Amino acid sequence: MTEAVTEETALARNGIQVISRAAAVLRALREDPNGLSLGQIAERVGLARSTVQRIVAALQEERLVYSAGSGDIRLGPEITALAQAARFNVVDLCRPLLMDLAQKTGETADLSVLRGHQMIFLDQVAGSQRLRAISAVGDIFPLTDTANGRAVLAVMSPDAAEQLAREELRKKGAEGSWPALAHLLETIRKDGVAYDLDEHTEGISAAGIAFRDWRGALHAISVPVPTARFESQRANVVAALKAARVAALGLLGT
């Protein structure tokens, strides 16, 4: 009996390992839509080329990957079909994170998305404080002087962030402030948290983090706080936001 249980356990572990390795291969291909050779995949996922070759062959049979004319491996049509069937909703996935943030901090928690050159609010959970910052779902916010906008700019490539930021600053007649903002974005990239200290709306300060969803769309979670109590709340808000970012990346598989 013990021997049978041991064999069953070993088979289960091997099955889990195969799935994990296949997922790693698919994620590597997701990061490079132009395709990767078997050797490049092996290097990125840290597996032997022969192992990668067997995994890729199995994935090809299921149309999850295919071999392009160049011989490189790319994500296959079945991946698109599965993604469409899943119909993930970022708002639904992130709402528990917003609720947790509001509970931990007592402050309002917001979810926004980059659309074109602006941040649009998708969802909000109000805090428990009597005096709290509230915005409406659908409200539009700029990028360069808000916590959520700056967090998103910091996640983008430096060139893309500069292009969007300069365009917005030009419209405001403040293009000369780009060097200072560029330096600020570098600080945000290192720390992972962006701030708006009474800069967008007088009397309101905020902290925010950003992340990409599985399609590459940029989102931000931010916590606006009346400036009068922002400093006393900062450490708690930042810790909760960093935990929310880790949780969001885990939920979204990114």
C-alpha positions in Angstrom: 0.0 0.0 0.0 2.8 2.4 0.9 4.7 1.6 -2.3 1.6 2.4 -4.4 1.0 5.7 -2.5 4.6 6.7 -3.0 4.4 6.0 -6.8 1.2 8.0 -7.1 2.8 10.9 -5.2 5.9 10.8 -7.5 3.7 10.8 -10.6 1.7 13.8 -9.3 4.9 15.7 -8.6 6.2 14.9 -12.1 3.0 16.1 -13.6 3.1 19.4 -11.7 6.7 19.9 -12.8 5.8 19.4 -16.4 3.0 21.9 -16.2 5.2 24.4 -14.5 7.9 24.0 -17.1 5.4 24.3 -20.0 4.0 27.5 -18.4 7.5 28.9 -18.1 8.0 28.3 -21.9 4.7 30.0 -22.7 5.6 33.0 -20.6 9.0 33.3 -22.3 7.3 33.3 -25.7 4.7 35.9 -24.4 7.6 38.3 -23.7 8.8 38.0 -27.3 6.0 38.0 -29.9 8.5 37.7 -32.7 9.4 34.2 -31.5 12.4 32.5 -30.0 14.6 29.6 -31.0 14.8 26.5 -28.9 18.2 27.6 -27.6 16.9 31.0 -26.6 13.9 29.5 -24.8 16.2 27.1 -23.0 18.4 30.0 -21.8 15.4 32.1 -20.6 13.7 29.3 -18.6 16.9 27.7 -17.4 16.2 24.2 -18.8 18.2 21.9 -21.1 17.6 22.3 -24.8 16.5 18.7 -25.1 13.9 19.2 -22.3 12.6 22.4 -24.0 12.4 20.5 -27.3 10.1 17.9 -25.8 7.9 20.5 -24.1 7.6 22.5 -27.3 6.7 19.4 -29.3 3.9 18.6 -26.9 2.6 22.2 -27.0 2.7 22.2 -30.8 0.4 19.2 -30.9 -2.1 21.2 -28.8 -1.7 24.3 -31.1 -0.5 26.3 -28.1 2.7 27.1 -30.0 3.8 26.9 -33.6 7.0 27.1 -35.6 7.3 30.2 -37.8 8.9 30.2 -41.2 12.2 31.3 -39.7 12.1 28.2 -37.4 11.4 30.3 -34.3 8.7 29.2 -31.9 5.7 31.5 -31.3 2.5 31.4 -29.3 -0.2 29.5 -31.2 -3.8 30.2 -32.1 -5.2 28.1 -29.2 -3.7 30.6 -26.7 -5.9 33.3 -28.2 -9.0 31.1 -28.1 -8.3 30.3 -24.4 -7.7 33.9 -23.5 -11.0 35.0 -25.1 -12.9 32.2 -23.3 -11.5 33.2 -20.0 -12.7 36.8 -20.3 -10.7 38.1 -17.4 -11.8 41.4 -15.9 -9.2 43.5 -14.2 -11.8 45.3 -12.1 -13.2 42.1 -10.7 -9.7 40.7 -10.0 -8.5 43.9 -8.3 -11.6 44.7 -6.3 -10.5 42.5 -3.3 -7.1 44.3 -3.4 -8.9 47.6 -3.2 -11.0 46.4 -0.3 -8.0 45.1 1.5 -6.2 48.4 1.0 -9.1 50.4 2.3 -9.4 48.2 5.3 -5.7 48.3 6.2 -5.3 52.0 5.7 -8.8 53.4 6.4 -8.3 55.5 3.2 -9.9 55.4 -0.2 -8.3 53.0 -2.8 -8.6 53.6 -6.5 -8.0 51.5 -9.7 -7.2 53.3 -12.9 -6.0 52.4 -16.4 -3.9 54.3 -19.0 -6.1 55.2 -22.0 -4.3 57.2 -24.7 -2.6 60.0 -22.8 -4.7 59.9 -19.6 -5.6 57.9 -16.6 -9.2 56.8 -16.3 -10.7 55.6 -13.0 -12.2 52.1 -13.2 -13.1 51.3 -9.6 -13.0 52.7 -6.1 -13.5 51.5 -2.5 -14.1 54.3 -0.1 -12.1 54.5 3.1 -13.6 54.6 6.6 -12.3 58.0 7.6 -14.9 60.7 8.0 -12.8 63.1 5.9 -11.7 61.2 2.8 -10.8 61.8 -0.8 -13.3 60.6 -3.3 -13.3 60.6 -7.1 -16.0 59.2 -9.5 -15.5 56.2 -11.6 -14.8 57.4 -15.1 -13.0 60.6 -14.0 -9.9 61.4 -16.1 -6.6 62.4 -14.6 -3.3 63.6 -16.1 0.0 61.7 -16.0 2.6 64.1 -14.9 1.3 65.4 -11.5 -0.7 62.5 -10.1 0.5 59.4 -8.2 -1.2 57.0 -10.5 0.0 58.7 -13.7 3.6 59.0 -12.5 3.5 55.3 -11.4 2.5 54.3 -14.9 5.1 56.5 -16.5 7.8 54.9 -14.4 6.7 51.4 -15.5 6.9 52.3 -19.2 10.1 52.4 -21.2 12.0 55.7 -20.6 11.5 56.7 -24.3 7.7 56.1 -24.2 7.4 57.8 -20.8 9.3 60.9 -22.1 7.1 61.1 -25.2 3.9 61.1 -23.3 5.1 63.3 -20.5 6.6 65.9 -22.8 3.4 66.1 -24.8 1.3 66.7 -21.6 3.8 69.2 -20.2 3.9 71.0 -23.6 0.1 71.5 -23.4 0.4 72.9 -19.9 3.2 75.2 -21.0 5.6 73.5 -18.6 7.9 71.6 -20.9 10.9 73.0 -19.1 10.0 70.9 -16.1 10.7 67.6 -17.9 14.3 67.2 -16.5 13.0 67.3 -12.9 10.2 64.9 -13.8 12.6 62.5 -15.5 14.7 62.4 -12.3 11.6 61.8 -10.3 10.6 58.9 -12.5 14.0 57.3 -11.9 13.4 57.5 -8.2 10.0 55.9 -8.6 11.5 53.0 -10.7 13.8 52.2 -7.8 11.3 52.5 -5.0 8.2 51.2 -6.9 5.9 53.9 -5.4 4.9 57.2 -6.9 3.6 60.3 -5.0 1.5 63.4 -5.6 2.1 65.7 -2.7 -0.6 68.4 -3.0 0.4 68.9 -6.7 -2.7 67.9 -8.6 -5.4 68.9 -6.2 -4.8 71.3 -3.3 -5.4 69.5 0.1 -5.0 66.0 -1.4 -1.9 63.9 -1.5 -1.6 60.4 -2.8 0.7 57.4 -3.3 0.4 54.8 -6.1 1.8 51.8 -7.8 1.5 50.5 -11.4 1.5 47.1 -13.2 0.7 45.6 -16.6 -2.1 43.1 -17.1 -1.8 40.0 -19.3 -2.5 42.1 -22.4 0.1 44.6 -21.6 -2.3 47.4 -20.6 -1.0 49.6 -17.8 -3.0 50.0 -14.6 -2.4 51.8 -11.3 -3.7 51.4 -7.8 -3.6 54.6 -5.7 -4.5 55.8 -2.3 -5.5 59.5 -2.0 -5.3 61.0 1.5 -6.2 64.5 2.8 -2.8 66.2 3.0 -3.3 67.0 6.7 -2.8 63.4 7.7 -0.8 62.1 4.7 2.6 62.0 6.5 1.2 60.1 9.5 -0.3 57.6 7.1 2.5 57.4 4.6 4.4 54.4 5.9 1.2 52.3 6.4 -0.1 53.3 2.9 3.2 52.5 1.2 3.5 49.1 2.8 -0.1 48.2 1.9 0.4 49.4 -1.7 3.6 47.4 -2.2 1.8 44.3 -1.0 -1.1 45.0 -3.3 1.3 45.2 -6.3 2.8 41.8 -5.5 -0.7 40.4 -5.2 -1.9 42.0 -8.4 1.1 40.6 -10.4 0.3 37.2 -9.0 -3.4 37.4 -9.9 -2.6 38.6 -13.4 0.2 36.1 -14.0 2.6 38.9 -14.9 
